[in-house]
Amino acid sequence: MTYKFQQLKSFLFLVSFVVIFVFAVKAQNRTMAVTFDDLPMTGRAESLAEAKEVNRDLLAKLRAAKITATGFVNEGKLFYLNEIDERTDLLDQWLEQGHDLGNHTFSHIPINSSSVEDYKIDLIKGETVTRKLLEKHGKTLRYFRHTQLRTGPTDEYRRKLSELLKQRQYSVAPVTIDSNEYLFAVRYSEAKNRSDREMQEKIVAAYLVYMEQVTKHFENISREFLGYEVPQVLLLHANALNADHFDRLATVFRKRGYRFVTLDTALEDKAYGLPEVTSRRGLSWIHRWMLAKGLEMKEEPSEPAWIRTSLYR
């Protein structure tokens, strides 16, 4: 009896070891492409000084982390009186440091309340400066990211827009790890503007926990749906929160076994060729693929309730 018990213990130990080993190998194979929307900086009326600070610090942190990112531009943010050249130079800095740029429309036009024609006009208007900057660096404008990750409110709208993108030789830049990061960024800016360092740190701590929860969520549903973890495409924004603390966020991902790759490399995975559903909502492409197969979405982790409302009234 004792001998058999020892055999069982040995067998269970071996199984546990194999399971741990398999998960460790999977974790080591995790890859992620990092992308930033709303360049040169998220927000409508940010000062040039703020925009310079955000870009300087964000690029420095990407350089230190040895990450090559893709930034998506709203060219409308360049056209401030007497500031066009300096704001355009911020985009040039991304290219000088080896990153790529894509089109995110001129004005961040809302797709659900805009006609196809208006959206097309805004899309084309949003590529003028970016295309010239890329050509200056020997590159071509290849990627387009839909505003709010909404690809069209109807099948017909999405079809017409897809035809335009094909005509202008764009590839859609999908996102697998989407989040409510922007809410944390708004709260962080409130605290930073008031020089409230204690609140800033509280927000950052909550942000890092939340982003790890969201990442775990999309790892899990990727395994459940695809049978493996897709190379992730992370969506962030060019804001003060990430400019100040992206290094800490990158550490969270590295501890989960992620290796950072370019958007080009991530999109080589076969999953990015799967059919996707038309949705009026901005969704992770994993959810789009699941819905196209008739499967239900999996509810995402939520940010803390106190993040959803203004901290100072």
One Martini backbone bead per residue (centre of mass of N, CA, C, O) as a GRO file, in nm:
protein
  313
    1MET     BB    1   0.060   0.062  -0.022
    2THR     BB    2   0.303   0.251   0.011
    3TYR     BB    3   0.420   0.205  -0.270
    4LYS     BB    4   0.173   0.311  -0.432
    5PHE     BB    5   0.174   0.591  -0.306
    6GLN     BB    6   0.453   0.670  -0.409
    7GLN     BB    7   0.385   0.638  -0.707
    8LEU     BB    8   0.162   0.852  -0.714
    9LYS     BB    9   0.334   1.089  -0.621
   10SER     BB   10   0.534   1.072  -0.856
   11PHE     BB   11   0.327   1.110  -1.080
   12LEU     BB   12   0.213   1.387  -0.988
   13PHE     BB   13   0.481   1.534  -0.998
   14LEU     BB   14   0.532   1.491  -1.300
   15VAL     BB   15   0.279   1.631  -1.403
   16SER     BB   16   0.334   1.905  -1.274
   17PHE     BB   17   0.602   1.955  -1.418
   18VAL     BB   18   0.492   1.946  -1.707
   19VAL     BB   19   0.290   2.175  -1.680
   20ILE     BB   20   0.490   2.393  -1.597
   21PHE     BB   21   0.672   2.364  -1.847
   22VAL     BB   22   0.464   2.431  -2.064
   23PHE     BB   23   0.390   2.715  -1.955
   24ALA     BB   24   0.678   2.828  -1.970
   25VAL     BB   25   0.712   2.800  -2.275
   26LYS     BB   26   0.470   2.971  -2.355
   27ALA     BB   27   0.565   3.229  -2.214
   28GLN     BB   28   0.834   3.255  -2.384
   29ASN     BB   29   0.646   3.284  -2.663
   30ARG     BB   30   0.560   3.558  -2.610
   31THR     BB   31   0.411   3.823  -2.803
   32MET     BB   32   0.449   4.192  -2.877
   33ALA     BB   33   0.284   4.472  -3.006
   34VAL     BB   34   0.337   4.824  -3.004
   35THR     BB   35   0.083   5.082  -2.980
   36PHE     BB   36  -0.002   5.430  -3.079
   37ASP     BB   37  -0.239   5.670  -3.035
   38ASP     BB   38  -0.275   6.012  -3.119
   39LEU     BB   39  -0.073   6.153  -3.274
   40PRO     BB   40   0.128   6.339  -3.077
   41MET     BB   41  -0.138   6.369  -2.877
   42THR     BB   42  -0.363   6.328  -2.654
   43GLY     BB   43  -0.594   6.559  -2.739
   44ARG     BB   44  -0.709   6.890  -2.827
   45ALA     BB   45  -0.544   7.129  -2.622
   46GLU     BB   46  -0.259   7.088  -2.612
   47SER     BB   47   0.045   7.174  -2.549
   48LEU     BB   48   0.350   7.189  -2.684
   49ALA     BB   49   0.506   7.123  -2.428
   50GLU     BB   50   0.355   6.861  -2.368
   51ALA     BB   51   0.409   6.714  -2.633
   52LYS     BB   52   0.715   6.711  -2.603
   53GLU     BB   53   0.729   6.558  -2.335
   54VAL     BB   54   0.583   6.302  -2.417
   55ASN     BB   55   0.766   6.221  -2.656
   56ARG     BB   56   1.036   6.218  -2.513
   57ASP     BB   57   0.962   6.005  -2.287
   58LEU     BB   58   0.848   5.779  -2.463
   59LEU     BB   59   1.098   5.736  -2.643
   60ALA     BB   60   1.296   5.676  -2.413
   61LYS     BB   61   1.148   5.417  -2.311
   62LEU     BB   62   1.162   5.259  -2.574
   63ARG     BB   63   1.468   5.262  -2.599
   64ALA     BB   64   1.533   5.121  -2.326
   65ALA     BB   65   1.339   4.864  -2.412
   66LYS     BB   66   1.375   4.787  -2.713
   67ILE     BB   67   1.125   4.922  -2.879
   68THR     BB   68   0.923   4.881  -3.170
   69ALA     BB   69   0.688   5.102  -3.284
   70THR     BB   70   0.346   5.217  -3.356
   71GLY     BB   71   0.214   5.520  -3.484
   72PHE     BB   72  -0.098   5.704  -3.475
   73VAL     BB   73  -0.226   5.967  -3.678
   74ASN     BB   74  -0.351   6.303  -3.614
   75GLU     BB   75  -0.316   6.571  -3.820
   76GLY     BB   76  -0.493   6.788  -3.674
   77LYS     BB   77  -0.268   6.823  -3.435
   78LEU     BB   78  -0.070   7.014  -3.613
   79PHE     BB   79  -0.282   7.269  -3.658
   80TYR     BB   80  -0.115   7.519  -3.516
   81LEU     BB   81  -0.038   7.822  -3.465
   82ASN     BB   82   0.305   7.834  -3.513
   83GLU     BB   83   0.336   7.479  -3.480
   84ILE     BB   84   0.371   7.281  -3.718
   85ASP     BB   85   0.674   7.214  -3.728
   86GLU     BB   86   0.707   7.111  -3.434
   87ARG     BB   87   0.490   6.889  -3.452
   88THR     BB   88   0.613   6.738  -3.692
   89ASP     BB   89   0.884   6.672  -3.550
   90LEU     BB   90   0.767   6.459  -3.358
   91LEU     BB   91   0.723   6.249  -3.581
   92ASP     BB   92   1.014   6.238  -3.686
   93GLN     BB   93   1.133   6.112  -3.427
   94TRP     BB   94   1.012   5.834  -3.463
   95LEU     BB   95   1.165   5.768  -3.726
   96GLU     BB   96   1.457   5.822  -3.628
   97GLN     BB   97   1.405   5.578  -3.398
   98GLY     BB   98   1.253   5.332  -3.584
   99HIS     BB   99   0.969   5.387  -3.620
  100ASP     BB  100   0.628   5.379  -3.699
  101LEU     BB  101   0.361   5.499  -3.920
  102GLY     BB  102   0.009   5.586  -3.914
  103ASN     BB  103  -0.331   5.606  -3.988
  104HIS     BB  104  -0.608   5.800  -3.789
  105THR     BB  105  -0.693   6.030  -3.916
  106PHE     BB  106  -0.741   6.365  -3.888
  107SER     BB  107  -1.003   6.393  -3.649
  108HIS     BB  108  -1.121   6.141  -3.525
  109ILE     BB  109  -1.362   6.021  -3.663
  110PRO     BB  110  -1.693   5.924  -3.620
  111ILE     BB  111  -1.834   5.652  -3.767
  112ASN     BB  112  -2.141   5.628  -3.658
  113SER     BB  113  -2.184   5.964  -3.748
  114SER     BB  114  -2.072   5.900  -4.043
  115SER     BB  115  -2.021   5.905  -4.352
  116VAL     BB  116  -1.845   5.753  -4.586
  117GLU     BB  117  -1.745   6.009  -4.729
  118ASP     BB  118  -1.640   6.159  -4.479
  119TYR     BB  119  -1.441   5.942  -4.393
  120LYS     BB  120  -1.270   5.937  -4.648
  121ILE     BB  121  -1.177   6.231  -4.639
  122ASP     BB  122  -1.037   6.211  -4.359
  123LEU     BB  123  -0.839   5.989  -4.431
  124ILE     BB  124  -0.689   6.132  -4.664
  125LYS     BB  125  -0.617   6.390  -4.503
  126GLY     BB  126  -0.440   6.205  -4.284
  127GLU     BB  127  -0.173   6.142  -4.498
  128THR     BB  128   0.011   6.371  -4.599
  129VAL     BB  129   0.244   6.407  -4.389
  130THR     BB  130   0.314   6.112  -4.324
  131ARG     BB  131   0.399   6.024  -4.607
  132LYS     BB  132   0.639   6.226  -4.635
  133LEU     BB  133   0.800   6.131  -4.391
  134LEU     BB  134   0.841   5.840  -4.481
  135GLU     BB  135   0.985   5.904  -4.748
  136LYS     BB  136   1.227   6.048  -4.615
  137HIS     BB  137   1.290   5.743  -4.472
  138GLY     BB  138   1.219   5.512  -4.691
  139LYS     BB  139   0.906   5.490  -4.658
  140THR     BB  140   0.574   5.357  -4.621
  141LEU     BB  141   0.233   5.383  -4.617
  142ARG     BB  142   0.037   5.106  -4.459
  143TYR     BB  143  -0.127   5.193  -4.199
  144PHE     BB  144  -0.458   5.147  -4.052
  145ARG     BB  145  -0.666   5.303  -3.796
  146HIS     BB  146  -0.948   5.294  -3.647
  147THR     BB  147  -1.165   5.469  -3.490
  148GLN     BB  148  -1.245   5.317  -3.197
  149LEU     BB  149  -1.235   5.038  -3.354
  150ARG     BB  150  -1.436   5.117  -3.593
  151THR     BB  151  -1.533   4.959  -3.911
  152GLY     BB  152  -1.855   4.972  -3.910
  153PRO     BB  153  -2.209   4.971  -3.879
  154THR     BB  154  -2.201   4.813  -4.155
  155ASP     BB  155  -2.138   4.606  -4.410
  156GLU     BB  156  -2.138   4.823  -4.635
  157TYR     BB  157  -1.949   5.022  -4.502
  158ARG     BB  158  -1.710   4.830  -4.465
  159ARG     BB  159  -1.676   4.763  -4.765
  160LYS     BB  160  -1.616   5.051  -4.870
  161LEU     BB  161  -1.374   5.104  -4.687
  162SER     BB  162  -1.203   4.859  -4.776
  163GLU     BB  163  -1.172   4.952  -5.069
  164LEU     BB  164  -1.015   5.208  -5.008
  165LEU     BB  165  -0.776   5.076  -4.861
  166LYS     BB  166  -0.690   4.907  -5.102
  167GLN     BB  167  -0.643   5.140  -5.305
  168ARG     BB  168  -0.429   5.278  -5.082
  169GLN     BB  169  -0.253   5.044  -4.954
  170TYR     BB  170  -0.380   4.925  -4.694
  171SER     BB  171  -0.345   4.810  -4.362
  172VAL     BB  172  -0.491   4.682  -4.101
  173ALA     BB  173  -0.469   4.767  -3.750
  174PRO     BB  174  -0.498   4.563  -3.514
  175VAL     BB  175  -0.647   4.449  -3.192
  176THR     BB  176  -0.621   4.257  -2.884
  177ILE     BB  177  -0.531   4.476  -2.661
  178ASP     BB  178  -0.787   4.619  -2.502
  179SER     BB  179  -0.887   4.926  -2.318
  180ASN     BB  180  -0.931   5.170  -2.035
  181GLU     BB  181  -0.671   5.354  -2.025
  182TYR     BB  182  -0.788   5.645  -2.069
  183LEU     BB  183  -0.905   5.681  -1.782
  184PHE     BB  184  -0.637   5.685  -1.632
  185ALA     BB  185  -0.522   5.928  -1.791
  186VAL     BB  186  -0.723   6.138  -1.693
  187ARG     BB  187  -0.669   6.109  -1.388
  188TYR     BB  188  -0.366   6.166  -1.404
  189SER     BB  189  -0.384   6.455  -1.516
  190GLU     BB  190  -0.533   6.572  -1.281
  191ALA     BB  191  -0.313   6.511  -1.068
  192LYS     BB  192  -0.075   6.651  -1.212
  193ASN     BB  193  -0.202   6.941  -1.226
  194ARG     BB  194  -0.205   6.926  -0.887
  195SER     BB  195   0.047   6.783  -0.767
  196ASP     BB  196  -0.060   6.476  -0.693
  197ARG     BB  197   0.142   6.224  -0.607
  198GLU     BB  198  -0.027   6.019  -0.454
  199MET     BB  199  -0.245   5.984  -0.676
  200GLN     BB  200  -0.064   5.903  -0.905
  201GLU     BB  201   0.035   5.637  -0.775
  202LYS     BB  202  -0.241   5.509  -0.742
  203ILE     BB  203  -0.309   5.500  -1.043
  204VAL     BB  204  -0.066   5.338  -1.144
  205ALA     BB  205  -0.112   5.086  -0.974
  206ALA     BB  206  -0.394   5.026  -1.096
  207TYR     BB  207  -0.304   5.011  -1.391
  208LEU     BB  208  -0.112   4.767  -1.373
  209VAL     BB  209  -0.319   4.566  -1.272
  210TYR     BB  210  -0.527   4.597  -1.497
  211MET     BB  211  -0.340   4.524  -1.742
  212GLU     BB  212  -0.285   4.238  -1.646
  213GLN     BB  213  -0.576   4.139  -1.649
  214VAL     BB  214  -0.630   4.191  -1.949
  215THR     BB  215  -0.405   4.014  -2.059
  216LYS     BB  216  -0.502   3.748  -1.940
  217HIS     BB  217  -0.772   3.744  -2.082
  218PHE     BB  218  -0.655   3.730  -2.380
  219GLU     BB  219  -0.498   3.476  -2.339
  220ASN     BB  220  -0.733   3.287  -2.267
  221ILE     BB  221  -0.919   3.333  -2.523
  222SER     BB  222  -0.709   3.246  -2.723
  223ARG     BB  223  -0.678   2.954  -2.628
  224GLU     BB  224  -0.979   2.874  -2.649
  225PHE     BB  225  -1.012   2.952  -2.960
  226LEU     BB  226  -0.714   2.877  -3.101
  227GLY     BB  227  -0.498   2.705  -2.902
  228TYR     BB  228  -0.343   2.982  -2.871
  229GLU     BB  229  -0.118   3.251  -2.851
  230VAL     BB  230  -0.137   3.531  -2.987
  231PRO     BB  231   0.011   3.781  -3.120
  232GLN     BB  232   0.011   4.072  -2.970
  233VAL     BB  233  -0.186   4.384  -2.983
  234LEU     BB  234  -0.119   4.691  -2.844
  235LEU     BB  235  -0.319   4.953  -2.699
  236LEU     BB  236  -0.222   5.289  -2.685
  237HIS     BB  237  -0.138   5.622  -2.566
  238ALA     BB  238  -0.033   5.954  -2.612
  239ASN     BB  239   0.055   6.011  -2.280
  240ALA     BB  240   0.148   6.084  -1.959
  241LEU     BB  241   0.126   5.806  -1.836
  242ASN     BB  242   0.318   5.661  -2.043
  243ALA     BB  243   0.556   5.858  -2.036
  244ASP     BB  244   0.609   5.802  -1.719
  245HIS     BB  245   0.526   5.449  -1.715
  246PHE     BB  246   0.610   5.238  -1.938
  247ASP     BB  247   0.837   5.082  -1.797
  248ARG     BB  248   0.646   4.939  -1.593
  249LEU     BB  249   0.467   4.799  -1.803
  250ALA     BB  250   0.690   4.638  -1.947
  251THR     BB  251   0.759   4.469  -1.695
  252VAL     BB  252   0.495   4.319  -1.677
  253PHE     BB  253   0.528   4.174  -1.951
  254ARG     BB  254   0.801   4.037  -1.904
  255LYS     BB  255   0.702   3.865  -1.657
  256ARG     BB  256   0.501   3.712  -1.873
  257GLY     BB  257   0.709   3.652  -2.131
  258TYR     BB  258   0.755   3.890  -2.314
  259ARG     BB  259   0.821   3.970  -2.652
  260PHE     BB  260   0.918   4.225  -2.860
  261VAL     BB  261   0.754   4.331  -3.160
  262THR     BB  262   0.651   4.398  -3.453
  263LEU     BB  263   0.376   4.443  -3.636
  264ASP     BB  264   0.462   4.275  -3.874
  265THR     BB  265   0.523   4.015  -3.715
  266ALA     BB  266   0.249   3.967  -3.578
  267LEU     BB  267   0.078   3.960  -3.864
  268GLU     BB  268   0.185   3.671  -3.961
  269ASP     BB  269  -0.034   3.546  -3.830
  270LYS     BB  270  -0.310   3.353  -3.919
  271ALA     BB  271  -0.537   3.494  -3.748
  272TYR     BB  272  -0.539   3.773  -3.922
  273GLY     BB  273  -0.728   3.607  -4.152
  274LEU     BB  274  -0.984   3.610  -4.013
  275PRO     BB  275  -1.296   3.642  -3.971
  276GLU     BB  276  -1.511   3.931  -3.918
  277VAL     BB  277  -1.717   4.132  -3.753
  278THR     BB  278  -1.967   4.354  -3.745
  279SER     BB  279  -1.925   4.663  -3.544
  280ARG     BB  280  -2.009   4.943  -3.341
  281ARG     BB  281  -1.780   4.845  -3.175
  282GLY     BB  282  -1.485   4.843  -2.988
  283LEU     BB  283  -1.283   4.558  -3.057
  284SER     BB  284  -1.132   4.293  -3.024
  285TRP     BB  285  -1.027   4.063  -3.257
  286ILE     BB  286  -1.102   3.817  -3.093
  287HIS     BB  287  -1.400   3.886  -3.071
  288ARG     BB  288  -1.457   3.904  -3.376
  289TRP     BB  289  -1.390   3.609  -3.437
  290MET     BB  290  -1.595   3.483  -3.246
  291LEU     BB  291  -1.855   3.618  -3.359
  292ALA     BB  292  -1.818   3.498  -3.651
  293LYS     BB  293  -1.866   3.196  -3.505
  294GLY     BB  294  -2.104   3.239  -3.279
  295LEU     BB  295  -1.969   3.352  -3.032
  296GLU     BB  296  -1.920   3.464  -2.722
  297MET     BB  297  -1.830   3.696  -2.525
  298LYS     BB  298  -1.585   3.797  -2.290
  299GLU     BB  299  -1.566   3.946  -2.011
  300GLU     BB  300  -1.400   4.214  -1.902
  301PRO     BB  301  -1.214   4.374  -1.712
  302SER     BB  302  -1.244   4.618  -1.461
  303GLU     BB  303  -1.224   4.912  -1.350
  304PRO     BB  304  -1.224   5.108  -1.105
  305ALA     BB  305  -1.473   5.310  -1.002
  306TRP     BB  306  -1.290   5.570  -0.931
  307ILE     BB  307  -1.191   5.606  -1.237
  308ARG     BB  308  -1.475   5.709  -1.373
  309THR     BB  309  -1.431   5.967  -1.197
  310SER     BB  310  -1.374   6.256  -1.088
  311LEU     BB  311  -1.145   6.364  -0.834
  312TYR     BB  312  -1.229   6.671  -0.891
  313ARG     BB  313  -1.494   6.919  -0.767
   0.00000   0.00000   0.00000
